[in-house]
């Protein structure tokens, strides 16, 4: 089963405040443990909502409204996400609980959502391991810059 770990935005992430080096190292170690277990499919950080757009389609039809960010943090914004492969929901919860929280940043919220795998019947079971290996290699390339 595939799950998305959605890290909710905070005032810090929306302000573009970078994590301390030790927090980044803890997150990288977490990603490596996910990849080593064959659970990591993808993990990405998002830019603050000030770099985004919101498109709202009115329920009664009509022209969509396109609004440039920033958006209020209390609207459930995301700051990063990870897609993981887990055998059970309990295993996915365990991975979510192991995700490091940056120090001195207050609380954090991680939303765990199961992906609808009904459209994924033809997916080769070897793909998650290959994706995890590729993500690990991309991480090594990013660090070598």
N, CA, C and O atoms as a GROMACS GRO file, in nm:
protein
  580
    1UNK      N    1   0.084  -0.118   0.000
    1UNK     CA    2   0.000   0.000   0.000
    1UNK      C    3   0.088   0.124   0.000
    1UNK      O    4   0.196   0.127   0.060
    2UNK      N    5   0.040   0.225  -0.068
    2UNK     CA    6   0.115   0.350  -0.073
    2UNK      C    7   0.045   0.454   0.014
    2UNK      O    8  -0.077   0.462   0.021
    3UNK      N    9   0.129   0.534   0.080
    3UNK     CA   10   0.079   0.639   0.168
    3UNK      C   11   0.155   0.768   0.141
    3UNK      O   12   0.271   0.767   0.101
    4UNK      N   13   0.084   0.880   0.162
    4UNK     CA   14   0.148   1.010   0.153
    4UNK      C   15   0.158   1.068   0.293
    4UNK      O   16   0.058   1.075   0.366
    5UNK      N   17   0.278   1.108   0.331
    5UNK     CA   18   0.301   1.178   0.456
    5UNK      C   19   0.307   1.326   0.420
    5UNK      O   20   0.402   1.371   0.354
    6UNK      N   21   0.208   1.401   0.462
    6UNK     CA   22   0.196   1.543   0.428
    6UNK      C   23   0.237   1.624   0.550
    6UNK      O   24   0.170   1.619   0.654
    7UNK      N   25   0.345   1.698   0.537
    7UNK     CA   26   0.391   1.784   0.646
    7UNK      C   27   0.326   1.920   0.626
    7UNK      O   28   0.347   1.986   0.524
    8UNK      N   29   0.248   1.961   0.725
    8UNK     CA   30   0.177   2.089   0.715
    8UNK      C   31   0.274   2.206   0.734
    8UNK      O   32   0.371   2.197   0.809
    9UNK      N   33   0.244   2.314   0.665
    9UNK     CA   34   0.327   2.434   0.671
    9UNK      C   35   0.315   2.501   0.808
    9UNK      O   36   0.215   2.488   0.878
   10UNK      N   37   0.420   2.572   0.844
   10UNK     CA   38   0.423   2.652   0.966
   10UNK      C   39   0.461   2.794   0.926
   10UNK      O   40   0.492   2.821   0.810
   11UNK      N   41   0.459   2.884   1.021
   11UNK     CA   42   0.505   3.020   0.994
   11UNK      C   43   0.650   3.021   0.948
   11UNK      O   44   0.688   3.103   0.865
   12UNK      N   45   0.730   2.929   1.003
   12UNK     CA   46   0.871   2.922   0.964
   12UNK      C   47   0.886   2.876   0.819
   12UNK      O   48   0.960   2.938   0.742
   13UNK      N   49   0.816   2.769   0.782
   13UNK     CA   50   0.830   2.719   0.644
   13UNK      C   51   0.774   2.820   0.544
   13UNK      O   52   0.829   2.836   0.435
   14UNK      N   53   0.665   2.888   0.582
   14UNK     CA   54   0.607   2.988   0.493
   14UNK      C   55   0.696   3.111   0.478
   14UNK      O   56   0.693   3.178   0.376
   15UNK      N   57   0.776   3.140   0.580
   15UNK     CA   58   0.870   3.253   0.572
   15UNK      C   59   0.998   3.213   0.500
   15UNK      O   60   1.086   3.297   0.478
   16UNK      N   61   1.010   3.086   0.463
   16UNK     CA   62   1.130   3.040   0.393
   16UNK      C   63   1.250   3.021   0.484
   16UNK      O   64   1.364   3.017   0.437
   17UNK      N   65   1.226   3.010   0.615
   17UNK     CA   66   1.335   2.991   0.711
   17UNK      C   67   1.390   2.850   0.695
   17UNK      O   68   1.317   2.752   0.706
   18UNK      N   69   1.519   2.841   0.670
   18UNK     CA   70   1.585   2.710   0.652
   18UNK      C   71   1.600   2.641   0.787
   18UNK      O   72   1.615   2.705   0.891
   19UNK      N   73   1.595   2.508   0.782
   19UNK     CA   74   1.620   2.429   0.903
   19UNK      C   75   1.768   2.436   0.939
   19UNK      O   76   1.853   2.460   0.854
   20UNK      N   77   1.796   2.416   1.066
   20UNK     CA   78   1.935   2.410   1.113
   20UNK      C   79   2.003   2.288   1.049
   20UNK      O   80   1.936   2.190   1.018
   21UNK      N   81   2.136   2.295   1.030
   21UNK     CA   82   2.207   2.182   0.968
   21UNK      C   83   2.180   2.048   1.037
   21UNK      O   84   2.166   1.946   0.969
   22UNK      N   85   2.172   2.048   1.170
   22UNK     CA   86   2.148   1.921   1.240
   22UNK      C   87   2.007   1.867   1.211
   22UNK      O   88   1.986   1.746   1.210
   23UNK      N   89   1.910   1.957   1.189
   23UNK     CA   90   1.776   1.914   1.153
   23UNK      C   91   1.774   1.855   1.012
   23UNK      O   92   1.707   1.755   0.986
   24UNK      N   93   1.848   1.918   0.920
   24UNK     CA   94   1.858   1.866   0.783
   24UNK      C   95   1.926   1.729   0.782
   24UNK      O   96   1.885   1.639   0.708
   25UNK      N   97   2.029   1.714   0.865
   25UNK     CA   98   2.099   1.584   0.875
   25UNK      C   99   2.006   1.477   0.929
   25UNK      O  100   2.008   1.363   0.881
   26UNK      N  101   1.925   1.511   1.028
   26UNK     CA  102   1.830   1.415   1.084
   26UNK      C  103   1.727   1.373   0.979
   26UNK      O  104   1.690   1.256   0.971
   27UNK      N  105   1.682   1.469   0.899
   27UNK     CA  106   1.584   1.437   0.795
   27UNK      C  107   1.647   1.351   0.687
   27UNK      O  108   1.584   1.259   0.636
   28UNK      N  109   1.772   1.379   0.651
   28UNK     CA  110   1.841   1.299   0.550
   28UNK      C  111   1.861   1.156   0.601
   28UNK      O  112   1.846   1.061   0.524
   29UNK      N  113   1.894   1.140   0.728
   29UNK     CA  114   1.909   1.006   0.787
   29UNK      C  115   1.775   0.932   0.785
   29UNK      O  116   1.771   0.812   0.760
   30UNK      N  117   1.667   1.004   0.811
   30UNK     CA  118   1.533   0.945   0.806
   30UNK      C  119   1.502   0.898   0.664
   30UNK      O  120   1.453   0.786   0.645
   31UNK      N  121   1.529   0.982   0.565
   31UNK     CA  122   1.505   0.943   0.426
   31UNK      C  123   1.588   0.820   0.388
   31UNK      O  124   1.540   0.730   0.319
   32UNK      N  125   1.713   0.818   0.434
   32UNK     CA  126   1.799   0.702   0.404
   32UNK      C  127   1.744   0.575   0.468
   32UNK      O  128   1.751   0.468   0.408
   33UNK      N  129   1.690   0.586   0.588
   33UNK     CA  130   1.634   0.467   0.652
   33UNK      C  131   1.510   0.419   0.577
   33UNK      O  132   1.488   0.299   0.562
   34UNK      N  133   1.428   0.513   0.529
   34UNK     CA  134   1.313   0.477   0.446
   34UNK      C  135   1.359   0.408   0.318
   34UNK      O  136   1.306   0.304   0.280
   35UNK      N  137   1.459   0.468   0.252
   35UNK     CA  138   1.510   0.411   0.127
   35UNK      C  139   1.572   0.275   0.151
   35UNK      O  140   1.552   0.182   0.073
   36UNK      N  141   1.648   0.262   0.259
   36UNK     CA  142   1.713   0.135   0.290
   36UNK      C  143   1.613   0.024   0.316
   36UNK      O  144   1.642  -0.093   0.290
   37UNK      N  145   1.496   0.060   0.368
   37UNK     CA  146   1.391  -0.038   0.394
   37UNK      C  147   1.306  -0.064   0.269
   37UNK      O  148   1.215  -0.147   0.272
   38UNK      N  149   1.336   0.008   0.160
   38UNK     CA  150   1.258  -0.008   0.037
   38UNK      C  151   1.121   0.058   0.046
   38UNK      O  152   1.032   0.026  -0.033
   39UNK      N  153   1.104   0.150   0.140
   39UNK     CA  154   0.973   0.213   0.162
   39UNK      C  155   0.959   0.348   0.093
   39UNK      O  156   0.847   0.391   0.065
   40UNK      N  157   1.070   0.416   0.065
   40UNK     CA  158   1.063   0.552   0.010
   40UNK      C  159   1.038   0.550  -0.140
   40UNK      O  160   1.113   0.488  -0.216
   41UNK      N  161   0.932   0.618  -0.182
   41UNK     CA  162   0.904   0.634  -0.325
   41UNK      C  163   0.952   0.771  -0.372
   41UNK      O  164   1.017   0.782  -0.476
   42UNK      N  165   0.918   0.875  -0.296
   42UNK     CA  166   0.962   1.010  -0.329
   42UNK      C  167   0.948   1.097  -0.204
   42UNK      O  168   0.860   1.073  -0.120
   43UNK      N  169   1.033   1.197  -0.193
   43UNK     CA  170   1.026   1.292  -0.082
   43UNK      C  171   1.069   1.428  -0.134
   43UNK      O  172   1.178   1.442  -0.190
   44UNK      N  173   0.983   1.528  -0.118
   44UNK     CA  174   1.010   1.660  -0.173
   44UNK      C  175   0.968   1.770  -0.077
   44UNK      O  176   0.870   1.756  -0.004
   45UNK      N  177   1.043   1.880  -0.078
   45UNK     CA  178   1.005   2.002  -0.007
   45UNK      C  179   0.936   2.094  -0.108
   45UNK      O  180   0.968   2.093  -0.226
   46UNK      N  181   0.843   2.172  -0.058
   46UNK     CA  182   0.774   2.270  -0.141
   46UNK      C  183   0.823   2.410  -0.107
   46UNK      O  184   0.862   2.436   0.007
   47UNK      N  185   0.820   2.498  -0.205
   47UNK     CA  186   0.849   2.638  -0.179
   47UNK      C  187   0.733   2.697  -0.099
   47UNK      O  188   0.623   2.640  -0.099
   48UNK      N  189   0.754   2.809  -0.031
   48UNK     CA  190   0.643   2.873   0.042
   48UNK      C  191   0.528   2.908  -0.053
   48UNK      O  192   0.547   2.920  -0.174
   49UNK      N  193   0.410   2.925   0.004
   49UNK     CA  194   0.292   2.954  -0.078
   49UNK      C  195   0.304   3.087  -0.152
   49UNK      O  196   0.229   3.112  -0.247
   50UNK      N  197   0.397   3.172  -0.111
   50UNK     CA  198   0.419   3.298  -0.183
   50UNK      C  199   0.466   3.272  -0.326
   50UNK      O  200   0.455   3.359  -0.412
   51UNK      N  201   0.518   3.152  -0.352
   51UNK     CA  202   0.563   3.115  -0.486
   51UNK      C  203   0.456   3.035  -0.560
   51UNK      O  204   0.482   2.983  -0.669
   52UNK      N  205   0.336   3.026  -0.502
   52UNK     CA  206   0.232   2.942  -0.561
   52UNK      C  207   0.111   3.020  -0.607
   52UNK      O  208   0.099   3.141  -0.586
   53UNK      N  209   0.022   2.947  -0.670
   53UNK     CA  210  -0.106   3.000  -0.716
   53UNK      C  211  -0.216   2.909  -0.664
   53UNK      O  212  -0.194   2.791  -0.638
   54UNK      N  213  -0.334   2.965  -0.649
   54UNK     CA  214  -0.451   2.886  -0.611
   54UNK      C  215  -0.558   2.910  -0.718
   54UNK      O  216  -0.587   3.023  -0.754
   55UNK      N  217  -0.615   2.801  -0.766
   55UNK     CA  218  -0.720   2.808  -0.867
   55UNK      C  219  -0.849   2.757  -0.803
   55UNK      O  220  -0.856   2.643  -0.758
   56UNK      N  221  -0.950   2.843  -0.800
   56UNK     CA  222  -1.079   2.807  -0.740
   56UNK      C  223  -1.184   2.809  -0.849
   56UNK      O  224  -1.203   2.910  -0.918
   57UNK      N  225  -1.252   2.697  -0.864
   57UNK     CA  226  -1.363   2.688  -0.960
   57UNK      C  227  -1.494   2.703  -0.882
   57UNK      O  228  -1.521   2.623  -0.792
   58UNK      N  229  -1.574   2.802  -0.916
   58UNK     CA  230  -1.700   2.824  -0.843
   58UNK      C  231  -1.794   2.704  -0.859
   58UNK      O  232  -1.798   2.642  -0.966
   59UNK      N  233  -1.870   2.669  -0.753
   59UNK     CA  234  -1.959   2.553  -0.762
   59UNK      C  235  -2.069   2.571  -0.866
   59UNK      O  236  -2.119   2.473  -0.922
   60UNK      N  237  -2.107   2.695  -0.892
   60UNK     CA  238  -2.214   2.720  -0.989
   60UNK      C  239  -2.160   2.735  -1.132
   60UNK      O  240  -2.236   2.769  -1.223
   61UNK      N  241  -2.032   2.711  -1.151
   61UNK     CA  242  -1.971   2.726  -1.283
   61UNK      C  243  -1.911   2.864  -1.298
   61UNK      O  244  -1.892   2.936  -1.199
   62UNK      N  245  -1.882   2.900  -1.418
   62UNK     CA  246  -1.822   3.030  -1.441
   62UNK      C  247  -1.671   3.021  -1.450
   62UNK      O  248  -1.613   2.912  -1.451
   63UNK      N  249  -1.609   3.136  -1.456
   63UNK     CA  250  -1.464   3.143  -1.471
   63UNK      C  251  -1.392   3.106  -1.342
   63UNK      O  252  -1.430   3.150  -1.234
   64UNK      N  253  -1.288   3.026  -1.354
   64UNK     CA  254  -1.206   2.996  -1.236
   64UNK      C  255  -1.134   3.121  -1.188
   64UNK      O  256  -1.094   3.206  -1.268
   65UNK      N  257  -1.117   3.132  -1.056
   65UNK     CA  258  -1.041   3.241  -0.996
   65UNK      C  259  -0.898   3.194  -0.972
   65UNK      O  260  -0.877   3.091  -0.908
   66UNK      N  261  -0.802   3.267  -1.023
   66UNK     CA  262  -0.661   3.237  -1.001
   66UNK      C  263  -0.605   3.344  -0.908
   66UNK      O  264  -0.609   3.463  -0.940
   67UNK      N  265  -0.554   3.299  -0.794
   67UNK     CA  266  -0.502   3.391  -0.693
   67UNK      C  267  -0.357   3.358  -0.664
   67UNK      O  268  -0.322   3.241  -0.642
   68UNK      N  269  -0.273   3.460  -0.662
   68UNK     CA  270  -0.132   3.440  -0.628
   68UNK      C  271  -0.117   3.437  -0.477
   68UNK      O  272  -0.188   3.507  -0.404
   69UNK      N  273  -0.021   3.353  -0.430
   69UNK     CA  274   0.010   3.346  -0.287
   69UNK      C  275   0.077   3.474  -0.243
   69UNK      O  276   0.104   3.561  -0.326
   70UNK      N  277   0.106   3.488  -0.117
   70UNK     CA  278   0.100   3.385  -0.012
   70UNK      C  279  -0.042   3.365   0.040
   70UNK      O  280  -0.130   3.450   0.025
   71UNK      N  281  -0.062   3.247   0.101
   71UNK     CA  282  -0.189   3.211   0.160
   71UNK      C  283  -0.172   3.193   0.311
   71UNK      O  284  -0.061   3.163   0.357
   72UNK      N  285  -0.279   3.211   0.388
   72UNK     CA  286  -0.268   3.195   0.533
   72UNK      C  287  -0.227   3.052   0.572
   72UNK      O  288  -0.275   2.955   0.513
   73UNK      N  289  -0.140   3.042   0.670
   73UNK     CA  290  -0.091   2.912   0.715
   73UNK      C  291  -0.206   2.826   0.768
   73UNK      O  292  -0.202   2.704   0.756
   74UNK      N  293  -0.307   2.889   0.825
   74UNK     CA  294  -0.417   2.812   0.885
   74UNK      C  295  -0.508   2.745   0.783
   74UNK      O  296  -0.606   2.681   0.821
   75UNK      N  297  -0.479   2.758   0.655
   75UNK     CA  298  -0.560   2.695   0.552
   75UNK      C  299  -0.508   2.557   0.513
   75UNK      O  300  -0.538   2.508   0.404
   76UNK      N  301  -0.430   2.495   0.600
   76UNK     CA  302  -0.386   2.358   0.575
   76UNK      C  303  -0.280   2.345   0.467
   76UNK      O  304  -0.278   2.246   0.395
   77UNK      N  305  -0.194   2.444   0.455
   77UNK     CA  306  -0.089   2.440   0.354
   77UNK      C  307   0.010   2.328   0.382
   77UNK      O  308   0.031   2.289   0.497
   78UNK      N  309   0.072   2.278   0.276
   78UNK     CA  310   0.176   2.176   0.288
   78UNK      C  311   0.312   2.242   0.274
   78UNK      O  312   0.327   2.341   0.202
   79UNK      N  313   0.412   2.187   0.345
   79UNK     CA  314   0.549   2.236   0.327
   79UNK      C  315   0.638   2.130   0.264
   79UNK      O  316   0.739   2.163   0.201
   80UNK      N  317   0.603   2.003   0.282
   80UNK     CA  318   0.676   1.894   0.218
   80UNK      C  319   0.591   1.769   0.222
   80UNK      O  320   0.490   1.762   0.293
   81UNK      N  321   0.633   1.669   0.143
   81UNK     CA  322   0.559   1.544   0.142
   81UNK      C  323   0.654   1.430   0.109
   81UNK      O  324   0.759   1.449   0.048
   82UNK      N  325   0.613   1.312   0.150
   82UNK     CA  326   0.684   1.189   0.114
   82UNK      C  327   0.580   1.086   0.073
   82UNK      O  328   0.474   1.075   0.135
   83UNK      N  329   0.611   1.011  -0.030
   83UNK     CA  330   0.530   0.896  -0.068
   83UNK      C  331   0.607   0.773  -0.024
   83UNK      O  332   0.725   0.757  -0.055
   84UNK      N  333   0.538   0.686   0.050
   84UNK     CA  334   0.604   0.566   0.099
   84UNK      C  335   0.522   0.442   0.063
   84UNK      O  336   0.403   0.451   0.035
   85UNK      N  337   0.589   0.330   0.064
   85UNK     CA  338   0.526   0.199   0.046
   85UNK      C  339   0.530   0.130   0.182
   85UNK      O  340   0.636   0.121   0.244
   86UNK      N  341   0.415   0.083   0.229
   86UNK     CA  342   0.409   0.013   0.358
   86UNK      C  343   0.314  -0.106   0.346
   86UNK      O  344   0.218  -0.102   0.269
   87UNK      N  345   0.342  -0.210   0.421
   87UNK     CA  346   0.257  -0.329   0.417
   87UNK      C  347   0.122  -0.304   0.484
   87UNK      O  348   0.020  -0.359   0.443
   88UNK      N  349   0.123  -0.221   0.588
   88UNK     CA  350   0.001  -0.194   0.664
   88UNK      C  351  -0.006  -0.046   0.699
   88UNK      O  352   0.093   0.027   0.689
   89UNK      N  353  -0.124  -0.003   0.741
   89UNK     CA  354  -0.138   0.135   0.788
   89UNK      C  355  -0.055   0.157   0.914
   89UNK      O  356   0.001   0.265   0.933
   90UNK      N  357  -0.047   0.056   0.998
   90UNK     CA  358   0.032   0.066   1.121
   90UNK      C  359   0.179   0.092   1.089
   90UNK      O  360   0.245   0.172   1.156
   91UNK      N  361   0.231   0.023   0.987
   91UNK     CA  362   0.370   0.046   0.947
   91UNK      C  363   0.388   0.189   0.897
   91UNK      O  364   0.489   0.253   0.927
   92UNK      N  365   0.291   0.239   0.820
   92UNK     CA  366   0.298   0.377   0.771
   92UNK      C  367   0.296   0.476   0.888
   92UNK      O  368   0.368   0.576   0.886
   93UNK      N  369   0.214   0.448   0.989
   93UNK     CA  370   0.209   0.534   1.108
   93UNK      C  371   0.344   0.532   1.178
   93UNK      O  372   0.392   0.637   1.223
   94UNK      N  373   0.406   0.414   1.188
   94UNK     CA  374   0.538   0.405   1.251
   94UNK      C  375   0.639   0.493   1.178
   94UNK      O  376   0.718   0.563   1.242
   95UNK      N  377   0.637   0.489   1.045
   95UNK     CA  378   0.730   0.574   0.968
   95UNK      C  379   0.700   0.721   0.993
   95UNK      O  380   0.792   0.801   1.009
   96UNK      N  381   0.572   0.758   0.996
   96UNK     CA  382   0.535   0.898   1.019
   96UNK      C  383   0.582   0.944   1.157
   96UNK      O  384   0.629   1.057   1.173
   97UNK      N  385   0.569   0.857   1.257
   97UNK     CA  386   0.612   0.894   1.392
   97UNK      C  387   0.763   0.908   1.404
   97UNK      O  388   0.811   0.980   1.491
   98UNK      N  389   0.837   0.842   1.316
   98UNK     CA  390   0.983   0.851   1.318
   98UNK      C  391   1.035   0.975   1.246
   98UNK      O  392   1.153   1.009   1.258
   99UNK      N  393   0.950   1.044   1.171
   99UNK     CA  394   0.995   1.163   1.097
   99UNK      C  395   1.044   1.267   1.197
   99UNK      O  396   0.971   1.304   1.289
  100UNK      N  397   1.167   1.317   1.180
  100UNK     CA  398   1.220   1.415   1.274
  100UNK      C  399   1.147   1.549   1.265
  100UNK      O  400   1.102   1.591   1.158
  101UNK      N  401   1.138   1.615   1.379
  101UNK     CA  402   1.076   1.747   1.388
  101UNK      C  403   1.187   1.848   1.414
  101UNK      O  404   1.265   1.829   1.507
  102UNK      N  405   1.196   1.956   1.334
  102UNK     CA  406   1.300   2.056   1.360
  102UNK      C  407   1.289   2.113   1.501
  102UNK      O  408   1.180   2.146   1.548
  103UNK      N  409   1.402   2.125   1.566
  103UNK     CA  410   1.407   2.177   1.703
  103UNK      C  411   1.371   2.326   1.703
  103UNK      O  412   1.392   2.397   1.605
  104UNK      N  413   1.318   2.372   1.813
  104UNK     CA  414   1.289   2.513   1.837
  104UNK      C  415   1.193   2.573   1.733
  104UNK      O  416   1.202   2.692   1.702
  105UNK      N  417   1.104   2.492   1.679
  105UNK     CA  418   1.009   2.542   1.580
  105UNK      C  419   0.864   2.524   1.624
  105UNK      O  420   0.772   2.542   1.544
  106UNK      N  421   0.844   2.487   1.749
  106UNK     CA  422   0.708   2.462   1.794
  106UNK      C  423   0.660   2.326   1.746
  106UNK      O  424   0.741   2.239   1.713
  107UNK      N  425   0.532   2.308   1.742
  107UNK     CA  426   0.474   2.180   1.702
  107UNK      C  427   0.478   2.159   1.552
  107UNK      O  428   0.513   2.248   1.475
  108UNK      N  429   0.442   2.038   1.514
  108UNK     CA  430   0.432   2.007   1.372
  108UNK      C  431   0.314   1.914   1.352
  108UNK      O  432   0.271   1.844   1.444
  109UNK      N  433   0.262   1.914   1.231
  109UNK     CA  434   0.150   1.827   1.196
  109UNK      C  435   0.188   1.749   1.072
  109UNK      O  436   0.230   1.805   0.971
  110UNK      N  437   0.172   1.617   1.081
  110UNK     CA  438   0.193   1.529   0.966
  110UNK      C  439   0.061   1.459   0.941
  110UNK      O  440   0.008   1.391   1.028
  111UNK      N  441   0.008   1.476   0.822
  111UNK     CA  442  -0.116   1.408   0.783
  111UNK      C  443  -0.078   1.284   0.703
  111UNK      O  444   0.004   1.293   0.611
  112UNK      N  445  -0.135   1.171   0.738
  112UNK     CA  446  -0.107   1.045   0.669
  112UNK      C  447  -0.229   1.007   0.587
  112UNK      O  448  -0.339   0.994   0.641
  113UNK      N  449  -0.209   0.990   0.456
  113UNK     CA  450  -0.321   0.956   0.367
  113UNK      C  451  -0.283   0.836   0.282
  113UNK      O  452  -0.173   0.831   0.226
  114UNK      N  453  -0.374   0.740   0.272
  114UNK     CA  454  -0.354   0.623   0.187
  114UNK      C  455  -0.389   0.662   0.044
  114UNK      O  456  -0.489   0.729   0.020
  115UNK      N  457  -0.306   0.619  -0.050
  115UNK     CA  458  -0.333   0.645  -0.190
  115UNK      C  459  -0.434   0.544  -0.243
  115UNK      O  460  -0.438   0.430  -0.198
  116UNK      N  461  -0.515   0.587  -0.337
  116UNK     CA  462  -0.611   0.499  -0.401
  116UNK      C  463  -0.535   0.413  -0.501
  116UNK      O  464  -0.498   0.460  -0.609
  117UNK      N  465  -0.512   0.289  -0.465
  117UNK     CA  466  -0.436   0.199  -0.552
  117UNK      C  467  -0.522   0.128  -0.654
  117UNK      O  468  -0.473   0.040  -0.726
  118UNK      N  469  -0.651   0.162  -0.662
  118UNK     CA  470  -0.738   0.092  -0.756
  118UNK      C  471  -0.698   0.115  -0.901
  118UNK      O  472  -0.724   0.031  -0.987
  119UNK      N  473  -0.634   0.229  -0.929
  119UNK     CA  474  -0.591   0.256  -1.066
  119UNK      C  475  -0.448   0.210  -1.091
  119UNK      O  476  -0.391   0.239  -1.196
  120UNK      N  477  -0.390   0.139  -0.995
  120UNK     CA  478  -0.250   0.102  -1.001
  120UNK      C  479  -0.230  -0.050  -1.010
  120UNK      O  480  -0.127  -0.101  -0.967
  121UNK      N  481  -0.328  -0.121  -1.064
  121UNK     CA  482  -0.323  -0.267  -1.066
  121UNK      C  483  -0.206  -0.320  -1.148
  121UNK      O  484  -0.152  -0.426  -1.115
  122UNK      N  485  -0.167  -0.250  -1.253
  122UNK     CA  486  -0.062  -0.300  -1.341
  122UNK      C  487   0.078  -0.259  -1.298
  122UNK      O  488   0.173  -0.281  -1.372
  123UNK      N  489   0.093  -0.201  -1.181
  123UNK     CA  490   0.223  -0.153  -1.134
  123UNK      C  491   0.313  -0.271  -1.100
  123UNK      O  492   0.275  -0.360  -1.024
  124UNK      N  493   0.432  -0.270  -1.156
  124UNK     CA  494   0.532  -0.374  -1.131
  124UNK      C  495   0.577  -0.363  -0.986
  124UNK      O  496   0.616  -0.254  -0.943
  125UNK      N  497   0.574  -0.472  -0.908
  125UNK     CA  498   0.611  -0.464  -0.766
  125UNK      C  499   0.757  -0.429  -0.742
  125UNK      O  500   0.794  -0.394  -0.630
  126UNK      N  501   0.841  -0.437  -0.846
  126UNK     CA  502   0.982  -0.401  -0.830
  126UNK      C  503   1.006  -0.251  -0.840
  126UNK      O  504   1.112  -0.202  -0.801
  127UNK      N  505   0.908  -0.179  -0.890
  127UNK     CA  506   0.925  -0.035  -0.914
  127UNK      C  507   0.956   0.042  -0.786
  127UNK      O  508   1.045   0.127  -0.789
  128UNK      N  509   0.887   0.018  -0.673
  128UNK     CA  510   0.920   0.096  -0.552
  128UNK      C  511   1.067   0.085  -0.512
  128UNK      O  512   1.128   0.184  -0.472
  129UNK      N  513   1.124  -0.035  -0.521
  129UNK     CA  514   1.266  -0.051  -0.485
  129UNK      C  515   1.355   0.025  -0.582
  129UNK      O  516   1.452   0.088  -0.540
  130UNK      N  517   1.322   0.021  -0.710
  130UNK     CA  518   1.400   0.094  -0.810
  130UNK      C  519   1.388   0.245  -0.788
  130UNK      O  520   1.486   0.319  -0.801
  131UNK      N  521   1.266   0.291  -0.756
  131UNK     CA  522   1.246   0.433  -0.729
  131UNK      C  523   1.325   0.478  -0.607
  131UNK      O  524   1.384   0.586  -0.607
  132UNK      N  525   1.326   0.395  -0.503
  132UNK     CA  526   1.401   0.429  -0.381
  132UNK      C  527   1.550   0.438  -0.411
  132UNK      O  528   1.618   0.528  -0.362
  133UNK      N  529   1.600   0.346  -0.492
  133UNK     CA  530   1.742   0.349  -0.528
  133UNK      C  531   1.773   0.475  -0.609
  133UNK      O  532   1.876   0.539  -0.587
  134UNK      N  533   1.686   0.509  -0.702
  134UNK     CA  534   1.705   0.630  -0.782
  134UNK      C  535   1.702   0.754  -0.694
  134UNK      O  536   1.784   0.844  -0.711
  135UNK      N  537   1.609   0.760  -0.600
  135UNK     CA  538   1.601   0.875  -0.509
  135UNK      C  539   1.728   0.888  -0.426
  135UNK      O  540   1.777   0.998  -0.403
  136UNK      N  541   1.782   0.774  -0.382
  136UNK     CA  542   1.906   0.774  -0.306
  136UNK      C  543   2.021   0.828  -0.391
  136UNK      O  544   2.103   0.907  -0.344
  137UNK      N  545   2.027   0.785  -0.517
  137UNK     CA  546   2.132   0.833  -0.607
  137UNK      C  547   2.116   0.983  -0.635
  137UNK      O  548   2.216   1.056  -0.641
  138UNK      N  549   1.992   1.028  -0.651
  138UNK     CA  550   1.969   1.172  -0.672
  138UNK      C  551   2.013   1.251  -0.550
  138UNK      O  552   2.070   1.359  -0.563
  139UNK      N  553   1.987   1.197  -0.431
  139UNK     CA  554   2.031   1.263  -0.308
  139UNK      C  555   2.181   1.276  -0.303
  139UNK      O  556   2.233   1.379  -0.261
  140UNK      N  557   2.252   1.171  -0.345
  140UNK     CA  558   2.399   1.177  -0.347
  140UNK      C  559   2.447   1.283  -0.445
  140UNK      O  560   2.542   1.356  -0.416
  141UNK      N  561   2.382   1.292  -0.561
  141UNK     CA  562   2.420   1.393  -0.660
  141UNK      C  563   2.395   1.534  -0.607
  141UNK      O  564   2.477   1.623  -0.627
  142UNK      N  565   2.282   1.554  -0.538
  142UNK     CA  566   2.251   1.686  -0.483
  142UNK      C  567   2.354   1.728  -0.379
  142UNK      O  568   2.394   1.844  -0.373
  143UNK      N  569   2.397   1.632  -0.296
  143UNK     CA  570   2.494   1.663  -0.191
  143UNK      C  571   2.632   1.691  -0.248
  143UNK      O  572   2.712   1.760  -0.184
  144UNK      N  573   2.663   1.638  -0.367
  144UNK     CA  574   2.797   1.656  -0.423
  144UNK      C  575   2.814   1.791  -0.492
  144UNK      O  576   2.924   1.825  -0.535
  145UNK      N  577   2.706   1.868  -0.504
  145UNK     CA  578   2.714   2.000  -0.571
  145UNK      C  579   2.783   2.100  -0.485
  145UNK      O  580   2.799   2.216  -0.526
   0.00000   0.00000   0.00000
